[in-house]
Amino acid sequence: MEISLHKIYTDDGLELSGVLYRPEKETKIAVAHVPGMAGDFYSHKYLDVIAKNLTENNIAFCPFNNRGSGYITYLFKQTNNEIKTIRFGAAEEKFEDCILDIKAHLNFLENQGFSEIHLQGHSLGAPKVAYYQVKTQDKKVKSLILLSPPDMLRLVREDEKRFKEDIETAERMIKEGNDDKLMPRDVWDEHPITARAYFNLFGDNSEAAIFNFYNPDDEFKILSQVSCPIFTIMGRKDDVLVISIEDIMRIIKEKAKSSPRCEYEILGDATHDYREFEQRLADTVLKWIKSF
């Protein structure tokens, strides 16, 4: 396996970092990985195991950071021939901008010679890859692999009293012109976030509300428009489960009306980060890709 670090540049000038794991033999097949909220291309052990599994089977693997990687991150941005340092990270992220990041990621892979790309997203990365594919209809994408897709709205609204207080705080801060200031309370007591990003991610009209599993009346507008194959993987001890895992898988299959093939795998008692289940996850991903 050949391992190389790379920089990519988005259409709005951001510089993002990632790694390409390339097999020894030439291949046209690659898996692009999009991390979850504040996630990156190097922290999770399962990424190393997937990289080894895929490259040994002549498939490249390419995880990249995005503008939402890290809680608070400073990235280089080129504007009008001037390079500036801009504050980003999960605290600053606008969900819709995932299109810019994923586009740059996939264009990089195409330029590297890969023409059959499976787009994989973990946690918040799962709604991102679904959103990207519906909005762009990118023909390079062979399938979507959804790892632990979350119901973002329900996860933050389970504590109704707390959510009401926080959304009112975000709205007030935005009206006062403090939309770029951090909220006084972190999301789930661990994710610092600005008022603007909180409202973007958790407000009533949030574009991130793609997997509204808890709402039986939701139309699943994005999921229903995904026109490529979809593969979902979750474990029974995943802490983003807001309803039973069986119901989540059933809903995805029912709502993915435009997908020619929609399958899933329940990975035993795996948690959200697949600790101790890394090899099973890697084997499951490989099996899906080899079925094409």
C-alpha positions, 0 to 999 in steps of 0.5 A: 500500500502507498500512503500519501498526504494531500491538500485539496482546494474548494471552490471558495478557496479553502485548503483541506487536508487528507490522505490517500491509501493506494493499492500496489496494483492500478485500480479505478475503484476508490472509497471517499470517506466523509467524517462526522461532526468535528471528525477528521481523517486520522482519529478513528481506528476503523479508518486504518482497518478499512484502509488495509482491507480495501488496499489489499483487495485493490481498492483505494481509500481516501478520507479527508477533513472538511470545514467542520473537522475539529471543534474550532479549526483555523484553515487557510483560505485564498480570496482575491489572490490573498491568503487568510486564516479563517476560523472554521470547525464544527463550531462554525460550520454551515451544513450546505457547504458540505457540497463544496468540500465533497466536490473538491474531494471527489474531483481530487480522486478523479484527477488521481485516476479513479472513476468508480467512487463509493462515497462513504459518510460517518455520523453527520457525514451520512446526511452530508453524502446523501445531500451532496449526491441529490444536489449534484447528481455526481456521476462519479459516485457508484454508491453511498455508504451510510455509517451510523446515520443520525437523526440530528433534530431528534438527538438535540430535541430529546430534552425539549426544555433545553432545546427551547432555551438554546434555540431561543438563545441562538435566535436572540444572539443572531438578532443582536448581531452576535451570530458568530459568537459561541453559544453559552452552552455546548451541544450535548455538553461537548460540542462548542457551537456558534449561534449561527451554526446552531440555528443552521444545524438544528432549526426547523428548516435545517437542511441537515434534517435528512434522517428524521427517523422519529417523525413518521410523517416526514417525507424524507425528501433528500433520501427519496431522491438518491438515485444510486445504490445505498448501503447502511451500517449500524450497531445495536449499541450506537448512541444515535439510535432514537428508535429501534435499529430495525425500524431505522433500517426499514424506514431507509429502505421504504423511503429510498424510493429512487435507489435501485438497490438499498441494503443494510447490515446490523453490525451486532453490538457495535457502538457509534465509533465501531470500537472492537468491531473495526474488522467486521466493519471493514469486511462489511464495506469490502463485501458491498463494494465487491458486489458491484 
